[in-house]
Amino acid sequence: MSATAGAPETDSGQRRPTILVADDSRTVLRLTERTLEAAGYGVLLAEDGHQAIEVALAEHPDLIVLDINMPGLDGYGVCHDLLASGEWNKRTPFIFLTSADAPHLETLGNQLGAFLAKPTEPDALLDTVETLIQRFDEIR
Amino acid sequence: MSESQPVDPSNTLEFTVESVDQWEAELDEFTADIRRRLSLVSIVADTSVPSLGEATETSQEEQVLDLLKSLSEQTRQ
């Protein structure tokens, strides 16, 4: 799957935020992509953890929507490797979007962005994205 | 007995009640509101802690990295 589907600017010439979505389910990728693009965000896609790191370090998105259970390198590993890489803005927020049920996800979500349980309503995703991107803009 | 100080009207709350029960209900509501406000203050204070010192922030980052590494290893097993 192509890793990029975003454009750097809006029609009015403003830079539009870019979001990387990493998930091994093509259905989830497509649905999330459609939701985010309809709201005006640029979207990058990755089907596994290694691809997510590659795209993240190359494109430096404003936010990452990250699945936990992915083949090869899982979402925790992606998050760890990016934060430890030294090439990554550590304030970039993550949204852990997963059906994995674990109490530590709340903690990680609070520390690094947010945690949303699948299935998530598009409005809930967009509200969270908007809040985190605004916060990131203020502190980056 | 000490002399009473003049009261600043902006620091007073006025209740008009018709019974003790109503007074208690008003007081409970007021107390709950104050508790809620204090908990919000506490949350704001908590979120500002990492920015208070580099050491705290670094330590917190290390804890998050350790947690992520450990969880990733658990998932692989």
Backbone of each chain as ProteinMPNN parsed JSONL, in Angstrom:
{"seq_chain_A": "MSATAGAPETDSGQRRPTILVADDSRTVLRLTERTLEAAGYGVLLAEDGHQAIEVALAEHPDLIVLDINMPGLDGYGVCHDLLASGEWNKRTPFIFLTSADAPHLETLGNQLGAFLAKPTEPDALLDTVETLIQRFDEIR", "coords_chain_A": {"N_chain_A": [[0.845, -1.195, 0.0], [0.499, 2.213, -0.775], [2.426, 4.671, 0.883], [1.847, 7.32, 1.181], [-0.658, 9.811, 1.137], [-1.182, 12.344, 1.44], [-1.347, 15.968, 1.22], [0.636, 18.91, 1.234], [-0.496, 21.46, 1.653], [-3.448, 23.497, 2.231], [-6.302, 24.661, 0.278], [-6.312, 27.358, 0.762], [-3.701, 27.913, 1.096], [-2.612, 27.437, 3.561], [-0.623, 25.443, 5.757], [-1.542, 22.124, 6.069], [-2.29, 19.902, 8.752], [-0.578, 16.78, 9.025], [-1.269, 13.358, 9.276], [-0.176, 10.255, 10.389], [-1.306, 7.026, 9.861], [-1.182, 3.928, 11.244], [-1.783, 0.616, 10.769], [-2.564, -2.841, 10.616], [-4.787, -3.675, 9.361], [-6.398, -3.34, 6.371], [-8.927, -2.41, 5.972], [-9.473, -0.849, 8.244], [-7.49, 1.053, 7.852], [-8.342, 2.3, 5.475], [-10.884, 3.287, 6.194], [-10.229, 5.023, 8.272], [-8.516, 6.745, 6.955], [-10.298, 7.89, 5.132], [-12.045, 9.234, 6.859], [-10.313, 11.107, 8.088], [-9.271, 12.529, 5.926], [-11.58, 13.673, 4.901], [-12.012, 15.512, 6.838], [-10.09, 17.29, 6.316], [-7.402, 16.765, 6.786], [-4.013, 15.862, 5.957], [-2.991, 12.624, 4.993], [-0.993, 9.86, 5.88], [-0.084, 6.487, 5.29], [0.544, 3.331, 6.872], [1.255, -0.123, 6.867], [2.401, -1.821, 8.656], [4.544, -2.106, 11.579], [7.307, -1.534, 11.065], [7.201, -0.175, 8.656], [5.76, 1.996, 9.504], [7.589, 3.341, 11.172], [9.547, 4.007, 9.321], [8.136, 5.746, 7.566], [7.326, 7.685, 9.393], [9.765, 8.84, 10.313], [10.695, 9.852, 7.953], [8.749, 11.65, 7.083], [7.792, 13.09, 9.262], [5.119, 13.41, 10.653], [2.275, 15.231, 12.07], [0.893, 13.895, 13.937], [0.346, 10.567, 15.158], [-1.718, 7.862, 14.466], [-2.074, 4.908, 15.957], [-2.081, 1.44, 15.721], [-2.023, -1.301, 18.021], [-1.621, -4.149, 17.929], [0.252, -5.434, 15.59], [1.846, -7.125, 12.862], [5.312, -8.204, 12.958], [6.682, -5.544, 14.042], [5.19, -4.277, 16.861], [2.715, -1.799, 17.982], [3.626, -0.684, 20.426], [6.347, -1.069, 20.165], [6.898, 0.502, 17.931], [6.344, 3.054, 18.916], [8.216, 3.17, 21.009], [10.68, 2.914, 19.576], [10.641, 5.194, 17.97], [10.6, 7.28, 19.883], [13.015, 6.799, 21.099], [14.796, 7.261, 19.126], [16.088, 9.674, 18.678], [15.746, 11.253, 16.513], [13.303, 12.221, 16.417], [10.517, 14.299, 17.131], [9.696, 14.437, 20.348], [7.392, 15.358, 21.416], [5.383, 14.93, 19.682], [2.111, 13.831, 19.283], [0.57, 10.635, 20.02], [-2.106, 8.512, 19.05], [-3.407, 5.792, 20.452], [-5.032, 3.42, 18.895], [-6.955, 0.85, 19.296], [-8.094, -2.561, 19.659], [-7.094, -3.966, 21.652], [-7.294, -4.824, 25.02], [-6.189, -3.374, 27.726], [-5.051, -2.182, 30.874], [-2.82, -0.505, 30.997], [-2.846, 0.932, 28.693], [-4.404, 3.173, 28.991], [-2.801, 4.702, 30.676], [-0.506, 5.051, 29.072], [-1.71, 6.373, 26.965], [-2.47, 8.742, 28.244], [0.026, 9.771, 28.812], [1.274, 10.025, 26.323], [-0.48, 10.982, 24.454], [-3.352, 9.956, 23.453], [-5.76, 7.359, 24.134], [-7.827, 5.285, 22.302], [-10.52, 3.079, 22.128], [-11.201, 0.443, 19.858], [-14.317, -0.496, 18.382], [-14.17, 2.824, 17.116], [-16.053, 5.773, 17.075], [-16.236, 7.953, 14.243], [-16.502, 10.712, 14.869], [-15.543, 10.852, 17.478], [-12.895, 10.162, 17.105], [-12.055, 12.278, 15.456], [-12.469, 14.484, 17.16], [-10.585, 13.94, 19.133], [-8.208, 13.95, 17.643], [-8.183, 16.621, 16.763], [-7.992, 18.043, 19.186], [-5.496, 17.113, 20.183], [-3.725, 17.893, 18.173], [-3.96, 20.65, 18.221], [-2.918, 21.121, 20.76], [-0.33, 20.193, 20.369], [0.588, 21.993, 18.478], [0.816, 24.21, 20.068], [2.922, 23.622, 21.78], [5.093, 22.661, 20.391]], "CA_chain_A": [[0.0, 0.0, 0.0], [1.27, 3.444, -0.827], [2.538, 5.238, 2.224], [1.435, 8.715, 1.29], [-1.883, 10.257, 0.471], [-1.407, 13.683, 1.955], [-0.841, 17.119, 0.496], [1.18, 19.783, 2.266], [-1.205, 22.72, 1.888], [-4.876, 23.592, 1.94], [-6.583, 25.554, -0.845], [-6.002, 28.733, 1.152], [-2.253, 28.062, 1.218], [-2.141, 27.106, 4.909], [-0.128, 24.082, 5.902], [-2.532, 21.325, 6.793], [-1.626, 18.884, 9.558], [-0.484, 15.453, 8.432], [-1.437, 12.294, 10.268], [0.217, 8.909, 9.976], [-2.164, 5.975, 10.409], [-0.506, 2.633, 11.139], [-2.69, -0.466, 11.151], [-2.398, -3.957, 9.686], [-6.066, -3.935, 8.691], [-6.622, -2.385, 5.274], [-10.253, -1.807, 6.161], [-9.32, 0.231, 9.226], [-6.693, 2.112, 7.213], [-9.159, 3.035, 4.5], [-11.941, 4.036, 6.899], [-9.606, 6.119, 9.021], [-8.026, 7.683, 5.945], [-11.453, 8.617, 4.592], [-12.532, 10.141, 7.915], [-9.361, 12.195, 8.327], [-9.189, 13.359, 4.714], [-12.82, 14.458, 4.809], [-11.899, 16.617, 7.801], [-9.076, 18.234, 5.833], [-6.033, 16.409, 7.17], [-3.197, 15.051, 5.075], [-2.907, 11.301, 5.616], [0.042, 8.907, 5.482], [-0.529, 5.172, 5.735], [1.546, 2.277, 7.032], [0.563, -1.394, 7.149], [3.053, -2.543, 9.757], [5.333, -1.26, 12.459], [8.552, -1.066, 10.449], [6.841, 0.848, 7.661], [5.335, 3.176, 10.266], [8.795, 4.068, 11.608], [10.183, 4.546, 8.109], [7.352, 6.894, 7.096], [7.328, 8.718, 10.437], [11.049, 9.543, 10.338], [10.878, 10.556, 6.676], [7.742, 12.699, 6.852], [7.512, 13.803, 10.521], [3.707, 13.814, 10.732], [1.89, 15.992, 13.265], [0.252, 12.988, 14.895], [0.293, 9.181, 14.67], [-2.777, 6.974, 14.949], [-1.263, 3.691, 15.991], [-2.636, 0.164, 16.187], [-1.049, -2.002, 18.881], [-1.289, -5.492, 17.435], [0.646, -5.467, 14.18], [2.91, -8.107, 12.658], [6.671, -7.654, 12.913], [6.886, -4.636, 15.17], [3.863, -3.818, 17.316], [2.58, -0.363, 18.237], [4.512, -0.283, 21.524], [7.704, -1.027, 19.618], [6.973, 1.682, 17.057], [6.39, 4.216, 19.783], [9.501, 3.123, 21.695], [11.795, 3.165, 18.657], [10.605, 6.602, 17.552], [10.993, 8.141, 21.005], [14.428, 6.557, 21.426], [15.616, 7.415, 17.921], [16.845, 10.928, 18.656], [15.406, 12.001, 15.29], [11.853, 12.354, 16.479], [10.013, 15.272, 18.096], [9.054, 13.614, 21.375], [6.088, 15.913, 21.795], [4.381, 14.523, 18.687], [1.163, 12.954, 19.978], [0.115, 9.343, 19.495], [-3.415, 7.994, 19.479], [-3.419, 4.331, 20.413], [-6.375, 3.014, 18.456], [-6.782, -0.601, 19.309], [-9.083, -3.378, 20.364], [-6.401, -4.59, 22.782], [-7.861, -4.345, 26.273], [-5.17, -3.434, 28.775], [-5.129, -0.966, 31.68], [-1.691, 0.409, 30.774], [-3.1, 1.781, 27.524], [-4.902, 4.47, 29.492], [-1.628, 5.42, 31.181], [0.301, 5.462, 27.918], [-2.482, 7.375, 26.234], [-2.371, 10.02, 28.963], [1.41, 10.276, 28.727], [1.78, 10.261, 24.966], [-1.521, 11.504, 23.57], [-4.676, 9.471, 23.851], [-6.099, 5.968, 23.832], [-9.214, 5.092, 21.875], [-10.814, 1.66, 21.924], [-11.958, 0.097, 18.652], [-14.504, 0.44, 17.268], [-14.305, 4.223, 17.552], [-16.884, 6.612, 16.204], [-15.431, 8.969, 13.548], [-16.514, 12.0, 15.583], [-14.654, 10.752, 18.651], [-11.524, 10.198, 16.578], [-11.758, 13.637, 14.986], [-12.358, 15.365, 18.333], [-9.302, 13.669, 19.789], [-7.161, 14.426, 16.735], [-8.164, 18.084, 16.77], [-7.483, 18.485, 20.49], [-4.065, 16.827, 20.322], [-2.951, 18.688, 17.216], [-3.929, 22.025, 18.755], [-1.98, 21.124, 21.889], [1.009, 20.002, 19.801], [0.95, 23.265, 17.849], [1.175, 25.182, 21.109], [4.136, 23.267, 22.535], [6.163, 22.071, 19.566]], "C_chain_A": [[0.877, 1.24, 0.0], [1.29, 4.094, 0.543], [1.999, 6.649, 2.307], [0.151, 8.991, 0.53], [-2.166, 11.69, 0.859], [-0.888, 14.757, 1.027], [-0.412, 18.146, 1.523], [0.342, 21.01, 2.573], [-2.702, 22.618, 1.596], [-5.063, 24.529, 0.745], [-6.199, 26.996, -0.515], [-4.51, 28.941, 1.378], [-1.722, 27.757, 2.607], [-1.64, 25.677, 4.933], [-1.174, 23.258, 6.651], [-1.817, 20.211, 7.556], [-1.661, 17.519, 8.856], [-0.509, 14.399, 9.528], [-1.002, 10.97, 9.666], [-0.709, 7.904, 10.658], [-1.459, 4.644, 10.18], [-1.428, 1.537, 11.66], [-2.523, -1.597, 10.147], [-3.703, -4.327, 8.984], [-6.293, -2.878, 7.612], [-7.976, -1.691, 5.41], [-10.167, -0.626, 7.121], [-8.549, 1.387, 8.61], [-7.559, 2.967, 6.304], [-10.228, 3.888, 5.182], [-11.365, 5.249, 7.629], [-9.106, 7.197, 8.062], [-9.174, 8.565, 5.431], [-11.956, 9.655, 5.611], [-11.623, 11.353, 8.063], [-9.266, 13.124, 7.119], [-10.425, 14.24, 4.565], [-12.777, 15.657, 5.757], [-10.769, 17.577, 7.431], [-7.648, 17.92, 6.204], [-5.32, 15.697, 6.023], [-2.973, 13.706, 5.757], [-1.774, 10.477, 5.019], [-0.382, 7.557, 6.033], [0.647, 4.209, 5.883], [0.831, 1.004, 7.47], [1.227, -2.221, 8.239], [3.967, -1.586, 10.518], [6.587, -0.693, 11.81], [8.274, 0.033, 9.423], [6.43, 2.151, 8.378], [6.546, 4.009, 10.693], [9.46, 4.759, 10.419], [9.459, 5.829, 7.653], [7.413, 8.039, 8.12], [8.625, 9.524, 10.414], [11.299, 10.324, 9.045], [9.964, 11.775, 6.573], [7.431, 13.561, 8.084], [6.071, 14.328, 10.579], [3.417, 14.567, 12.035], [1.276, 15.103, 14.336], [0.301, 11.574, 14.296], [-0.893, 8.462, 15.306], [-2.224, 5.566, 14.826], [-2.037, 2.492, 16.523], [-1.588, -0.513, 17.073], [-0.638, -3.33, 18.263], [-1.035, -5.476, 15.935], [1.763, -6.492, 14.023], [4.284, -7.435, 12.601], [6.958, -6.809, 14.136], [5.535, -4.083, 15.594], [3.873, -2.304, 17.62], [3.465, 0.13, 19.371], [5.94, -0.112, 21.003], [7.91, 0.181, 18.718], [7.183, 2.936, 17.908], [7.758, 4.292, 20.483], [10.635, 3.527, 20.757], [11.815, 4.617, 18.176], [11.105, 7.511, 18.677], [12.476, 8.001, 21.335], [15.355, 6.897, 20.266], [16.501, 8.658, 17.939], [16.538, 11.772, 17.425], [13.93, 12.386, 15.286], [11.474, 13.418, 17.483], [9.166, 14.52, 19.131], [7.696, 14.144, 21.816], [4.988, 15.547, 20.785], [3.4, 13.538, 19.329], [0.859, 11.641, 19.234], [-1.331, 9.13, 19.929], [-3.321, 6.48, 19.338], [-4.85, 3.9, 20.11], [-6.359, 1.501, 18.33], [-7.923, -1.314, 20.018], [-8.441, -4.101, 21.537], [-6.916, -3.978, 24.082], [-6.812, -4.471, 27.375], [-5.161, -2.12, 29.539], [-3.996, 0.015, 31.398], [-1.897, 1.302, 29.555], [-3.623, 3.149, 27.927], [-3.718, 5.33, 29.936], [-0.784, 5.941, 30.029], [-0.406, 6.555, 27.125], [-2.379, 8.738, 26.902], [-0.983, 10.633, 28.833], [1.755, 10.761, 27.33], [0.727, 10.81, 24.011], [-2.883, 11.052, 24.051], [-4.811, 7.989, 23.498], [-7.563, 5.909, 23.425], [-9.432, 3.611, 21.606], [-11.589, 1.472, 20.626], [-13.235, -0.622, 19.06], [-14.734, 1.856, 17.799], [-15.163, 4.986, 16.557], [-15.995, 7.661, 15.522], [-15.367, 10.295, 14.285], [-15.574, 11.988, 16.789], [-13.198, 10.824, 18.208], [-11.153, 11.633, 16.183], [-11.616, 14.624, 16.144], [-10.994, 15.203, 18.99], [-8.144, 14.197, 18.95], [-7.039, 15.946, 16.831], [-7.563, 18.623, 18.073], [-5.97, 18.299, 20.582], [-3.224, 17.677, 19.371], [-2.876, 20.144, 17.671], [-2.901, 22.127, 19.879], [-0.54, 21.033, 21.38], [1.496, 21.299, 19.157], [1.428, 24.275, 18.887], [2.519, 24.898, 21.755], [5.296, 22.827, 21.67], [7.393, 22.988, 19.499]], "O_chain_A": [[1.885, 1.296, 0.704], [0.298, 4.07, 1.272], [1.717, 7.133, 3.403], [-0.082, 8.473, -0.563], [-3.266, 12.195, 0.633], [-0.076, 14.482, 0.143], [-1.031, 18.251, 2.582], [0.458, 21.56, 3.668], [-3.15, 21.77, 0.825], [-4.099, 25.12, 0.258], [-5.81, 27.762, -1.398], [-4.092, 30.018, 1.804], [-0.512, 27.808, 2.827], [-2.155, 24.809, 4.228], [-1.632, 23.643, 7.727], [-0.846, 19.641, 7.058], [-2.635, 17.162, 8.193], [0.143, 14.534, 10.564], [-1.414, 10.611, 8.563], [-0.875, 7.927, 11.878], [-1.174, 4.278, 9.04], [-1.804, 1.527, 12.832], [-2.357, -1.344, 8.954], [-3.717, -5.195, 8.111], [-6.37, -1.683, 7.898], [-8.142, -0.537, 5.015], [-10.707, 0.449, 6.86], [-8.894, 2.552, 8.809], [-7.517, 4.196, 6.356], [-10.454, 5.041, 4.815], [-11.932, 6.342, 7.606], [-9.248, 8.393, 8.316], [-9.052, 9.784, 5.313], [-12.25, 10.797, 5.26], [-12.096, 12.486, 8.154], [-9.19, 14.344, 7.263], [-10.333, 15.398, 4.158], [-13.418, 16.679, 5.514], [-10.517, 18.554, 8.137], [-6.758, 18.735, 5.96], [-5.952, 15.013, 5.218], [-2.785, 13.654, 6.972], [-1.619, 10.408, 3.8], [-0.969, 7.478, 7.112], [1.614, 4.264, 5.123], [-0.064, 1.031, 8.315], [0.665, -3.218, 8.693], [4.134, -0.424, 10.148], [6.9, 0.486, 11.979], [8.999, 1.024, 9.33], [6.719, 3.252, 7.909], [6.528, 5.235, 10.589], [9.874, 5.916, 10.494], [10.09, 6.853, 7.392], [7.536, 9.207, 7.752], [8.592, 10.752, 10.488], [12.018, 11.323, 9.04], [10.362, 12.81, 6.038], [6.866, 14.646, 7.951], [5.84, 15.536, 10.558], [4.213, 14.539, 12.974], [1.151, 15.501, 15.494], [0.297, 11.411, 13.076], [-1.049, 8.454, 16.527], [-1.94, 5.092, 13.726], [-2.577, 2.523, 17.629], [-0.39, -0.308, 16.881], [0.55, -3.604, 18.095], [-1.962, -5.501, 15.125], [2.542, -6.705, 14.952], [4.405, -6.263, 12.245], [7.429, -7.318, 15.153], [4.819, -3.491, 14.787], [4.904, -1.64, 17.522], [4.002, 1.236, 19.301], [6.64, 0.841, 21.345], [8.969, 0.809, 18.74], [8.069, 3.751, 17.652], [8.375, 5.355, 20.538], [11.454, 4.379, 21.099], [12.884, 5.2, 17.997], [11.929, 8.398, 18.451], [13.115, 8.95, 21.788], [16.576, 6.828, 20.412], [17.545, 8.689, 17.287], [17.027, 12.896, 17.312], [13.39, 12.821, 14.269], [12.034, 13.456, 18.578], [8.075, 14.034, 18.831], [6.945, 13.456, 22.508], [3.81, 15.823, 21.012], [3.822, 12.513, 19.864], [0.891, 11.57, 18.005], [-1.728, 9.517, 21.028], [-3.172, 5.957, 18.233], [-5.746, 4.002, 20.948], [-5.815, 0.948, 17.374], [-8.616, -0.743, 20.86], [-9.121, -4.762, 22.321], [-6.967, -2.756, 24.223], [-6.58, -5.564, 27.893], [-5.252, -1.053, 28.932], [-4.173, 1.225, 31.539], [-1.207, 2.309, 29.396], [-3.323, 4.156, 27.285], [-3.639, 6.518, 29.62], [-0.395, 7.109, 30.002], [0.209, 7.522, 26.677], [-2.221, 9.759, 26.233], [-0.833, 11.852, 28.753], [2.436, 11.773, 27.161], [1.04, 11.077, 22.85], [-3.491, 11.666, 24.927], [-4.069, 7.455, 22.673], [-8.433, 6.425, 24.128], [-8.623, 2.968, 20.937], [-12.51, 2.23, 20.323], [-13.204, -1.334, 20.064], [-15.413, 2.05, 18.808], [-15.005, 4.849, 15.344], [-15.092, 8.203, 16.159], [-14.316, 10.935, 14.33], [-14.902, 12.977, 17.082], [-12.372, 11.466, 18.857], [-10.082, 12.131, 16.531], [-10.749, 15.497, 16.117], [-10.337, 16.179, 19.353], [-7.215, 14.812, 19.474], [-5.941, 16.486, 16.962], [-6.738, 19.536, 18.06], [-5.248, 19.203, 21.004], [-2.136, 18.126, 19.731], [-1.84, 20.792, 17.519], [-2.123, 23.078, 19.947], [0.353, 21.707, 21.892], [2.667, 21.659, 19.274], [2.319, 25.084, 18.626], [3.188, 25.816, 22.228], [6.397, 22.636, 22.185], [8.382, 22.648, 18.85]]}, "seq_chain_B": "MSESQPVDPSNTLEFTVESVDQWEAELDEFTADIRRRLSLVSIVADTSVPSLGEATETSQEEQVLDLLKSLSEQTRQ", "coords_chain_B": {"N_chain_B": [[-13.12, 38.345, 72.591], [-12.344, 38.646, 69.189], [-12.416, 41.516, 67.071], [-14.775, 41.699, 64.443], [-13.903, 41.406, 60.96], [-14.356, 43.623, 58.162], [-16.509, 42.455, 55.591], [-15.807, 41.352, 52.368], [-17.969, 41.746, 49.756], [-17.728, 40.337, 47.367], [-16.622, 37.987, 48.101], [-18.49, 36.436, 49.294], [-21.153, 34.083, 49.74], [-24.541, 33.69, 49.043], [-27.312, 32.189, 50.447], [-30.699, 31.422, 50.211], [-32.888, 29.898, 52.181], [-35.556, 27.645, 53.035], [-35.876, 25.609, 54.756], [-34.274, 23.278, 56.998], [-33.564, 20.933, 55.697], [-33.418, 21.777, 53.068], [-31.336, 23.568, 53.288], [-29.269, 21.813, 53.945], [-29.135, 20.365, 51.589], [-28.394, 22.353, 49.772], [-25.914, 22.966, 50.801], [-24.566, 20.536, 50.467], [-24.452, 20.427, 47.701], [-22.911, 22.661, 47.169], [-20.538, 21.929, 48.435], [-19.831, 19.696, 46.906], [-19.343, 20.925, 44.484], [-17.14, 22.545, 45.084], [-15.299, 20.526, 45.676], [-15.097, 19.332, 43.165], [-13.975, 21.444, 41.715], [-11.548, 21.693, 43.041], [-10.398, 19.243, 42.4], [-10.011, 19.573, 39.697], [-8.12, 21.595, 39.722], [-6.083, 20.145, 40.833], [-5.583, 18.272, 38.823], [-4.645, 19.932, 36.776], [-2.34, 20.86, 38.039], [-0.897, 18.475, 38.227], [-0.382, 17.883, 35.521], [1.401, 19.852, 34.929], [3.706, 19.217, 36.184], [5.92, 17.742, 34.85], [7.199, 19.764, 33.405], [8.49, 21.23, 35.246], [11.074, 20.574, 35.9], [14.079, 19.483, 34.383], [15.161, 17.034, 35.122], [12.987, 15.617, 36.139], [11.408, 15.379, 33.881], [13.064, 13.884, 32.21], [13.31, 11.548, 33.683], [10.688, 10.677, 33.644], [10.348, 10.218, 30.933], [12.138, 8.13, 30.575], [10.875, 6.176, 32.075], [8.562, 5.793, 30.581], [9.659, 4.841, 28.201], [10.81, 2.454, 29.118], [8.494, 1.103, 29.888], [7.179, 0.849, 27.418], [9.005, -0.737, 26.018], [8.994, -3.065, 27.543], [6.297, -3.859, 27.287], [6.177, -4.289, 24.549], [7.927, -6.434, 24.284], [6.525, -8.342, 25.747], [4.283, -8.647, 24.111], [5.438, -9.812, 21.884], [6.139, -12.288, 22.881]], "CA_chain_B": [[-13.499, 38.023, 71.216], [-11.73, 39.604, 68.28], [-13.351, 42.325, 66.298], [-14.989, 41.108, 63.122], [-13.357, 42.173, 59.849], [-15.366, 43.907, 57.131], [-16.614, 41.353, 54.623], [-15.823, 41.73, 50.95], [-19.18, 41.095, 49.195], [-17.396, 39.415, 46.265], [-16.172, 36.715, 48.675], [-19.576, 35.823, 50.068], [-22.173, 33.315, 49.023], [-25.813, 33.934, 49.698], [-28.325, 31.147, 50.279], [-31.997, 31.679, 50.831], [-33.46, 28.564, 52.372], [-36.81, 27.635, 53.794], [-35.883, 24.52, 55.735], [-32.953, 22.701, 57.269], [-33.299, 19.974, 54.629], [-32.999, 22.512, 51.876], [-30.012, 24.106, 53.614], [-28.296, 20.718, 53.829], [-28.999, 20.037, 50.169], [-27.603, 23.434, 49.161], [-24.543, 22.841, 51.291], [-23.979, 19.363, 49.805], [-24.181, 20.792, 46.308], [-21.796, 23.597, 47.203], [-19.331, 21.163, 48.782], [-19.474, 18.866, 45.743], [-18.792, 21.818, 43.46], [-15.787, 22.923, 45.515], [-14.44, 19.333, 45.506], [-14.855, 19.16, 41.73], [-13.033, 22.485, 41.298], [-10.228, 21.373, 43.595], [-9.819, 18.119, 41.651], [-9.537, 20.124, 38.416], [-6.858, 22.28, 40.025], [-5.094, 19.093, 41.054], [-5.218, 17.69, 37.514], [-3.8, 20.919, 36.094], [-1.042, 20.852, 38.71], [-0.201, 17.23, 37.851], [0.101, 17.923, 34.144], [2.494, 20.811, 34.79], [4.879, 18.732, 36.904], [7.09, 17.421, 34.044], [7.908, 20.936, 32.9], [9.128, 21.94, 36.345], [12.507, 20.303, 35.953], [14.577, 18.582, 33.34], [15.367, 15.701, 35.689], [11.688, 14.97, 36.239], [10.977, 15.048, 32.526], [13.917, 12.801, 31.724], [12.952, 10.345, 34.405], [9.38, 10.244, 33.151], [10.578, 9.672, 29.589], [12.769, 6.815, 30.72], [9.846, 5.237, 32.551], [7.68, 5.482, 29.445], [10.419, 3.983, 27.279], [10.908, 1.123, 29.743], [7.171, 0.475, 29.819], [6.927, 0.495, 26.017], [9.881, -1.861, 25.664], [8.493, -4.24, 28.245], [5.023, -4.267, 26.683], [6.466, -4.815, 23.215], [8.502, -7.774, 24.467], [5.425, -9.233, 26.171], [3.433, -8.916, 22.947], [6.17, -10.729, 20.998], [6.113, -13.645, 23.456]], "C_chain_B": [[-12.906, 39.085, 70.275], [-12.799, 40.342, 67.476], [-13.552, 41.724, 64.915], [-14.469, 42.034, 62.026], [-14.479, 42.507, 58.86], [-15.35, 42.835, 56.047], [-16.667, 41.912, 53.214], [-17.002, 41.016, 50.295], [-18.859, 40.109, 48.072], [-16.928, 38.067, 46.787], [-17.265, 36.022, 49.477], [-20.515, 35.032, 49.159], [-23.487, 33.504, 49.772], [-26.764, 32.784, 49.414], [-29.623, 31.647, 50.902], [-32.69, 30.334, 50.962], [-34.714, 28.638, 53.226], [-36.866, 26.516, 54.806], [-34.456, 24.012, 55.933], [-32.582, 21.718, 56.159], [-32.776, 20.68, 53.38], [-31.595, 23.086, 52.081], [-28.959, 23.014, 53.434], [-28.054, 20.361, 52.366], [-28.148, 21.078, 49.445], [-26.137, 23.284, 49.537], [-23.834, 21.663, 50.619], [-23.569, 19.715, 48.381], [-22.965, 21.706, 46.23], [-20.483, 22.855, 47.468], [-18.868, 20.32, 47.591], [-18.827, 19.721, 44.664], [-17.358, 22.212, 43.806], [-14.831, 21.73, 45.317], [-14.077, 19.143, 44.041], [-13.824, 20.19, 41.247], [-11.633, 22.178, 41.8], [-9.587, 20.226, 42.819], [-9.332, 18.598, 40.291], [-8.203, 20.842, 38.617], [-5.757, 21.247, 40.173], [-4.641, 18.478, 39.74], [-4.3, 18.65, 36.767], [-2.408, 20.925, 36.703], [-0.242, 19.624, 38.304], [0.39, 17.342, 36.459], [1.256, 18.904, 33.987], [3.78, 20.309, 35.431], [6.08, 18.444, 35.991], [7.866, 18.644, 33.576], [8.654, 21.671, 34.013], [10.625, 21.701, 36.397], [12.912, 19.294, 34.91], [14.701, 17.157, 33.864], [14.054, 14.934, 35.735], [11.232, 14.501, 34.863], [11.773, 13.859, 31.984], [13.531, 11.489, 32.377], [11.624, 9.78, 33.897], [9.516, 9.622, 31.757], [11.175, 8.277, 29.661], [11.752, 5.769, 31.166], [8.923, 4.824, 31.408], [8.39, 4.559, 28.47], [10.536, 2.562, 27.829], [9.585, 0.369, 29.63], [6.882, 0.007, 28.388], [7.745, -0.723, 25.609], [9.358, -3.157, 26.282], [7.191, -4.76, 27.61], [5.246, -4.868, 25.299], [7.035, -6.229, 23.304], [7.427, -8.777, 24.873], [4.554, -9.618, 24.975], [4.102, -9.927, 22.023], [6.141, -12.158, 21.52], [4.732, -14.197, 23.29]], "O_chain_B": [[-12.972, 40.281, 70.558], [-13.905, 39.852, 67.247], [-12.59, 41.286, 64.284], [-14.566, 43.258, 62.122], [-15.444, 41.752, 58.74], [-14.286, 42.37, 55.641], [-17.45, 42.81, 52.905], [-17.031, 39.785, 50.279], [-19.61, 39.161, 47.84], [-16.841, 37.104, 46.025], [-16.981, 35.114, 50.258], [-20.633, 35.304, 47.964], [-23.519, 33.478, 51.002], [-26.995, 32.444, 48.254], [-29.624, 32.224, 51.99], [-33.037, 29.708, 49.961], [-34.904, 29.559, 54.02], [-37.782, 26.46, 55.626], [-33.561, 24.289, 55.135], [-31.43, 21.67, 55.728], [-31.826, 20.234, 52.737], [-30.773, 23.088, 51.165], [-27.899, 23.247, 52.852], [-26.925, 20.091, 51.956], [-27.298, 20.742, 48.62], [-25.242, 23.451, 48.708], [-22.665, 21.761, 50.246], [-22.487, 19.352, 47.92], [-22.108, 21.558, 45.359], [-19.465, 23.108, 46.824], [-17.675, 20.238, 47.302], [-17.876, 19.293, 44.009], [-16.477, 22.217, 42.946], [-13.704, 21.899, 44.853], [-12.934, 18.839, 43.701], [-12.921, 19.865, 40.476], [-10.65, 22.373, 41.086], [-8.376, 20.226, 42.601], [-8.337, 18.083, 39.78], [-7.285, 20.722, 37.806], [-4.638, 21.443, 39.7], [-3.457, 18.193, 39.558], [-3.294, 18.233, 36.193], [-1.411, 20.988, 35.985], [0.962, 19.72, 38.063], [1.533, 16.944, 36.234], [2.015, 18.811, 33.023], [4.838, 20.91, 35.243], [7.187, 18.869, 36.325], [9.077, 18.561, 33.371], [9.373, 22.634, 33.744], [11.369, 22.548, 36.891], [12.168, 18.365, 34.597], [14.392, 16.195, 33.161], [14.008, 13.747, 35.411], [10.739, 13.385, 34.699], [11.213, 12.947, 31.376], [13.437, 10.453, 31.719], [11.463, 8.57, 33.742], [8.872, 8.619, 31.45], [10.786, 7.37, 28.924], [11.765, 4.629, 30.7], [8.551, 3.657, 31.284], [7.797, 3.604, 27.968], [10.379, 1.588, 27.092], [9.55, -0.822, 29.322], [6.395, -1.104, 28.182], [7.244, -1.627, 24.94], [9.291, -4.197, 25.628], [7.023, -5.965, 27.426], [4.586, -5.836, 24.921], [6.682, -7.107, 22.516], [7.418, -9.916, 24.406], [4.139, -10.769, 24.844], [3.438, -10.79, 21.448], [6.121, -13.116, 20.747], [4.466, -15.328, 23.699]]}, "name": "protein", "num_of_chains": 2, "seq": "MSATAGAPETDSGQRRPTILVADDSRTVLRLTERTLEAAGYGVLLAEDGHQAIEVALAEHPDLIVLDINMPGLDGYGVCHDLLASGEWNKRTPFIFLTSADAPHLETLGNQLGAFLAKPTEPDALLDTVETLIQRFDEIRMSESQPVDPSNTLEFTVESVDQWEAELDEFTADIRRRLSLVSIVADTSVPSLGEATETSQEEQVLDLLKSLSEQTRQ"}
